[in-house]
Amino acid sequence: MNNSISTLFSGFNRDNSLTSGLYGSLSELNSIRSGNYKRLLTKYYGDMSADTKTSSKVERKTDTFDWRKLKEQTSSSSKTTTAKQSTATSAASTSELADVKKSAETLKNSASNLLKRGKGSVFSKKEDGTYDADKIYEAVDQFVKDYNGLIDGMSKADSKLIARNANSMINSTKANSRVLSKFGITIGEDNKLSIDKDKFKASDMASVSSLFSGSGSFGYQVSTSASVINYNAQSEASKANTYTGTGSYSKNYNTGDIYSQIV
């Protein structure tokens, strides 16, 4: 029996690798039983899992940022291109355009007063069947003053659009110059109107009524022109006084590119 045991262990002594292998196996077995091996593996794979999650988060964050940045750059470039293609600014200042707009509204109101019909009309007859020449003169005189006020405003505003419609109104007035002169209303070289009170009041008020009231009359044509010019001034004001990159006003009328002013 003793010889057999001796023979068994003598084999282990001769083979160091076997002894080492057996010792290593027993050590691992002991680590497994004590739980150290499990804790070691849990920690190892836990660290790997954390690294993987962190790496994944970084990659996803980086990927999202890159695409968002590209999208923003593309969107910004598109907006800039659109702005350059569609932006038009007015050469007239906002104060000039405000004056034109106000003058146009005032003229339209005085023209509407002459166009009014019924009991509220300045051309309604008195109880004796005659016209109130004084009342009519006051209304037409106010019309003349407001007409001249709009001429002044439009001459100061640097706007091709307003100038074009101003010329249309002036030409319409000139076309009626002969009739106007019969009632003491004349056109000056500056395109402004003047009225001779005595000559006007001595005129046939029924004919004056035909000139200033009713659809298609001279008063109606001026009222329409004033409405158009009022709209023009409002439209131009929305494009006026664009700032440049240096903080000064740009007046690049209809250039379509406000950025050309940036230095």
C-alpha positions as a Python dict, from the first residue, in 0.01 Angstrom:
ca = {
    (1, 'M'): (0, 0, 0),
    (2, 'N'): (277, 238, 100),
    (3, 'N'): (469, 146, -215),
    (4, 'S'): (167, 227, -429),
    (5, 'I'): (122, 572, -269),
    (6, 'S'): (490, 639, -305),
    (7, 'T'): (480, 543, -667),
    (8, 'L'): (179, 772, -726),
    (9, 'F'): (339, 1081, -578),
    (10, 'S'): (678, 1005, -729),
    (11, 'G'): (516, 1047, -1069),
    (12, 'F'): (404, 1398, -978),
    (13, 'N'): (753, 1486, -865),
    (14, 'R'): (909, 1376, -1188),
    (15, 'D'): (660, 1571, -1402),
    (16, 'N'): (679, 1936, -1295),
    (17, 'S'): (427, 2040, -1556),
    (18, 'L'): (171, 1800, -1421),
    (19, 'T'): (233, 1919, -1065),
    (20, 'S'): (206, 2278, -1178),
    (21, 'G'): (-110, 2201, -1373),
    (22, 'L'): (-270, 2021, -1082),
    (23, 'Y'): (-176, 2305, -843),
    (24, 'G'): (-316, 2560, -1084),
    (25, 'S'): (-639, 2367, -1121),
    (26, 'L'): (-680, 2341, -744),
    (27, 'S'): (-617, 2716, -706),
    (28, 'E'): (-876, 2802, -968),
    (29, 'L'): (-1121, 2561, -806),
    (30, 'N'): (-1065, 2729, -472),
    (31, 'S'): (-1119, 3073, -631),
    (32, 'I'): (-1443, 2956, -787),
    (33, 'R'): (-1568, 2815, -455),
    (34, 'S'): (-1481, 3129, -261),
    (35, 'G'): (-1653, 3357, -517),
    (36, 'N'): (-1341, 3554, -606),
    (37, 'Y'): (-1344, 3424, -958),
    (38, 'K'): (-1702, 3533, -1009),
    (39, 'R'): (-1632, 3879, -874),
    (40, 'L'): (-1328, 3909, -1099),
    (41, 'L'): (-1524, 3811, -1409),
    (42, 'T'): (-1813, 4044, -1315),
    (43, 'K'): (-1578, 4335, -1275),
    (44, 'Y'): (-1392, 4258, -1597),
    (45, 'Y'): (-1697, 4224, -1818),
    (46, 'G'): (-1868, 4509, -1638),
    (47, 'D'): (-1582, 4740, -1729),
    (48, 'M'): (-1596, 4621, -2088),
    (49, 'S'): (-1973, 4685, -2100),
    (50, 'A'): (-1928, 5036, -1960),
    (51, 'D'): (-1657, 5112, -2215),
    (52, 'T'): (-1879, 4985, -2495),
    (53, 'K'): (-2175, 5197, -2381),
    (54, 'T'): (-1959, 5506, -2346),
    (55, 'S'): (-1808, 5451, -2688),
    (56, 'S'): (-2153, 5399, -2837),
    (57, 'K'): (-2283, 5716, -2677),
    (58, 'V'): (-1990, 5917, -2802),
    (59, 'E'): (-2030, 5779, -3151),
    (60, 'R'): (-2402, 5849, -3159),
    (61, 'K'): (-2354, 6198, -3019),
    (62, 'T'): (-2084, 6275, -3266),
    (63, 'D'): (-2291, 6135, -3550),
    (64, 'T'): (-2596, 6343, -3453),
    (65, 'F'): (-2391, 6659, -3416),
    (66, 'D'): (-2229, 6620, -3755),
    (67, 'W'): (-2559, 6573, -3938),
    (68, 'R'): (-2729, 6855, -3751),
    (69, 'K'): (-2441, 7087, -3822),
    (70, 'L'): (-2449, 6995, -4190),
    (71, 'K'): (-2824, 7051, -4201),
    (72, 'E'): (-2794, 7391, -4033),
    (73, 'Q'): (-2517, 7496, -4269),
    (74, 'T'): (-2723, 7387, -4569),
    (75, 'S'): (-3034, 7565, -4438),
    (76, 'S'): (-2838, 7882, -4364),
    (77, 'S'): (-2683, 7876, -4708),
    (78, 'S'): (-3024, 7832, -4867),
    (79, 'K'): (-3174, 8123, -4670),
    (80, 'T'): (-2881, 8347, -4759),
    (81, 'T'): (-2914, 8261, -5126),
    (82, 'T'): (-3288, 8329, -5117),
    (83, 'A'): (-3234, 8661, -4943),
    (84, 'K'): (-2978, 8767, -5199),
    (85, 'Q'): (-3206, 8674, -5484),
    (86, 'S'): (-3528, 8832, -5353),
    (87, 'T'): (-3430, 9130, -5134),
    (88, 'A'): (-3503, 9472, -5279),
    (89, 'T'): (-3451, 9794, -5089),
    (90, 'S'): (-3590, 10141, -5143),
    (91, 'A'): (-3374, 10442, -5216),
    (92, 'A'): (-3622, 10669, -5039),
    (93, 'S'): (-3600, 10713, -4663),
    (94, 'T'): (-3884, 10608, -4434),
    (95, 'S'): (-3953, 10971, -4341),
    (96, 'E'): (-3989, 11069, -4708),
    (97, 'L'): (-4220, 10778, -4774),
    (98, 'A'): (-4424, 10857, -4462),
    (99, 'D'): (-4478, 11209, -4593),
    (100, 'V'): (-4591, 11076, -4930),
    (101, 'K'): (-4826, 10827, -4768),
    (102, 'K'): (-4981, 11094, -4546),
    (103, 'S'): (-5018, 11339, -4835),
    (104, 'A'): (-5179, 11071, -5053),
    (105, 'E'): (-5431, 10986, -4780),
    (106, 'T'): (-5514, 11354, -4732),
    (107, 'L'): (-5573, 11407, -5105),
    (108, 'K'): (-5784, 11095, -5126),
    (109, 'N'): (-6003, 11225, -4840),
    (110, 'S'): (-6054, 11565, -5002),
    (111, 'A'): (-6133, 11397, -5335),
    (112, 'S'): (-6379, 11163, -5161),
    (113, 'N'): (-6548, 11467, -5011),
    (114, 'L'): (-6614, 11597, -5362),
    (115, 'L'): (-6729, 11255, -5482),
    (116, 'K'): (-6980, 11214, -5202),
    (117, 'R'): (-7345, 11214, -5311),
    (118, 'G'): (-7676, 11267, -5137),
    (119, 'K'): (-7747, 11503, -4849),
    (120, 'G'): (-7384, 11502, -4736),
    (121, 'S'): (-7257, 11612, -5077),
    (122, 'V'): (-7109, 11961, -5120),
    (123, 'F'): (-7301, 11971, -5446),
    (124, 'S'): (-7640, 11918, -5284),
    (125, 'K'): (-7870, 12215, -5357),
    (126, 'K'): (-8007, 12454, -5104),
    (127, 'E'): (-8376, 12495, -5034),
    (128, 'D'): (-8405, 12758, -5306),
    (129, 'G'): (-8268, 12511, -5561),
    (130, 'T'): (-7930, 12679, -5602),
    (131, 'Y'): (-7583, 12550, -5525),
    (132, 'D'): (-7383, 12672, -5229),
    (133, 'A'): (-7090, 12823, -5423),
    (134, 'D'): (-6897, 12911, -5107),
    (135, 'K'): (-6920, 12556, -4974),
    (136, 'I'): (-6815, 12409, -5308),
    (137, 'Y'): (-6525, 12652, -5339),
    (138, 'E'): (-6394, 12559, -4994),
    (139, 'A'): (-6402, 12189, -5084),
    (140, 'V'): (-6230, 12240, -5420),
    (141, 'D'): (-5976, 12481, -5270),
    (142, 'Q'): (-5886, 12215, -5010),
    (143, 'F'): (-5857, 11961, -5292),
    (144, 'V'): (-5612, 12193, -5473),
    (145, 'K'): (-5401, 12241, -5158),
    (146, 'D'): (-5387, 11866, -5091),
    (147, 'Y'): (-5304, 11797, -5455),
    (148, 'N'): (-5008, 12038, -5434),
    (149, 'G'): (-4900, 11882, -5104),
    (150, 'L'): (-4874, 11541, -5268),
    (151, 'I'): (-4679, 11688, -5560),
    (152, 'D'): (-4427, 11830, -5311),
    (153, 'G'): (-4395, 11500, -5123),
    (154, 'M'): (-4349, 11291, -5436),
    (155, 'S'): (-4084, 11525, -5575),
    (156, 'K'): (-3873, 11472, -5261),
    (157, 'A'): (-3907, 11095, -5240),
    (158, 'D'): (-3640, 10904, -5432),
    (159, 'S'): (-3862, 10627, -5567),
    (160, 'K'): (-3903, 10526, -5928),
    (161, 'L'): (-4232, 10351, -5854),
    (162, 'I'): (-4388, 10657, -5691),
    (163, 'A'): (-4248, 10886, -5961),
    (164, 'R'): (-4411, 10672, -6231),
    (165, 'N'): (-4755, 10695, -6067),
    (166, 'A'): (-4704, 11065, -5993),
    (167, 'N'): (-4648, 11125, -6365),
    (168, 'S'): (-4966, 10931, -6438),
    (169, 'M'): (-5166, 11159, -6208),
    (170, 'I'): (-5004, 11475, -6349),
    (171, 'N'): (-5076, 11366, -6707),
    (172, 'S'): (-5438, 11302, -6615),
    (173, 'T'): (-5461, 11653, -6474),
    (174, 'K'): (-5303, 11803, -6784),
    (175, 'A'): (-5552, 11618, -6999),
    (176, 'N'): (-5828, 11810, -6816),
    (177, 'S'): (-5643, 12144, -6820),
    (178, 'R'): (-5884, 12315, -7062),
    (179, 'V'): (-6190, 12226, -6859),
    (180, 'L'): (-6017, 12318, -6533),
    (181, 'S'): (-5915, 12657, -6669),
    (182, 'K'): (-6283, 12742, -6738),
    (183, 'F'): (-6340, 12726, -6364),
    (184, 'G'): (-6033, 12931, -6276),
    (185, 'I'): (-5805, 12631, -6201),
    (186, 'T'): (-5468, 12638, -6378),
    (187, 'I'): (-5156, 12420, -6386),
    (188, 'G'): (-4817, 12578, -6318),
    (189, 'E'): (-4477, 12483, -6456),
    (190, 'D'): (-4411, 12296, -6132),
    (191, 'N'): (-4725, 12088, -6201),
    (192, 'K'): (-4907, 12244, -5904),
    (193, 'L'): (-5261, 12377, -5923),
    (194, 'S'): (-5382, 12727, -5845),
    (195, 'I'): (-5741, 12846, -5817),
    (196, 'D'): (-5893, 13186, -5886),
    (197, 'K'): (-6164, 13227, -5624),
    (198, 'D'): (-6376, 13485, -5804),
    (199, 'K'): (-6366, 13307, -6139),
    (200, 'F'): (-6447, 12978, -5976),
    (201, 'K'): (-6745, 13104, -5780),
    (202, 'A'): (-6883, 13268, -6093),
    (203, 'S'): (-6873, 12933, -6278),
    (204, 'D'): (-7164, 12698, -6345),
    (205, 'M'): (-7165, 12472, -6039),
    (206, 'A'): (-7351, 12198, -6224),
    (207, 'S'): (-7054, 12172, -6460),
    (208, 'V'): (-6812, 12182, -6166),
    (209, 'S'): (-7008, 11896, -6013),
    (210, 'S'): (-6966, 11693, -6334),
    (211, 'L'): (-6590, 11755, -6324),
    (212, 'F'): (-6531, 11654, -5963),
    (213, 'S'): (-6803, 11405, -5873),
    (214, 'G'): (-6923, 11081, -6024),
    (215, 'S'): (-6749, 10772, -6157),
    (216, 'G'): (-6492, 10851, -6427),
    (217, 'S'): (-6475, 11221, -6338),
    (218, 'F'): (-6150, 11411, -6288),
    (219, 'G'): (-6205, 11398, -5911),
    (220, 'Y'): (-6248, 11021, -5933),
    (221, 'Q'): (-5926, 10982, -6137),
    (222, 'V'): (-5725, 11182, -5883),
    (223, 'S'): (-5877, 10984, -5594),
    (224, 'T'): (-5773, 10659, -5763),
    (225, 'S'): (-5418, 10789, -5827),
    (226, 'A'): (-5388, 10899, -5463),
    (227, 'S'): (-5490, 10549, -5348),
    (228, 'V'): (-5229, 10386, -5572),
    (229, 'I'): (-4955, 10625, -5456),
    (230, 'N'): (-5052, 10562, -5094),
    (231, 'Y'): (-5008, 10189, -5154),
    (232, 'N'): (-4676, 10250, -5331),
    (233, 'A'): (-4543, 10451, -5037),
    (234, 'Q'): (-4645, 10180, -4792),
    (235, 'S'): (-4482, 9910, -5005),
    (236, 'E'): (-4160, 10109, -5045),
    (237, 'A'): (-4148, 10185, -4672),
    (238, 'S'): (-4130, 9812, -4596),
    (239, 'K'): (-3805, 9797, -4797),
    (240, 'A'): (-3651, 10128, -4692),
    (241, 'N'): (-3335, 10203, -4496),
    (242, 'T'): (-3172, 9860, -4482),
    (243, 'Y'): (-2869, 9861, -4256),
    (244, 'T'): (-2525, 9772, -4390),
    (245, 'G'): (-2258, 9572, -4210),
    (246, 'T'): (-2106, 9896, -4076),
    (247, 'G'): (-2434, 10015, -3925),
    (248, 'S'): (-2506, 10281, -4187),
    (249, 'Y'): (-2810, 10293, -4417),
    (250, 'S'): (-2794, 10129, -4755),
    (251, 'K'): (-2985, 10278, -5048),
    (252, 'N'): (-2931, 10018, -5317),
    (253, 'Y'): (-3266, 10050, -5491),
    (254, 'N'): (-3378, 9718, -5641),
    (255, 'T'): (-3029, 9572, -5645),
    (256, 'G'): (-3164, 9244, -5515),
    (257, 'D'): (-2859, 9203, -5294),
    (258, 'I'): (-2828, 9395, -4968),
    (259, 'Y'): (-2514, 9200, -4888),
    (260, 'S'): (-2325, 9382, -5159),
    (261, 'Q'): (-2312, 9677, -4921),
    (262, 'I'): (-2133, 9488, -4645),
    (263, 'V'): (-1765, 9579, -4611),
}
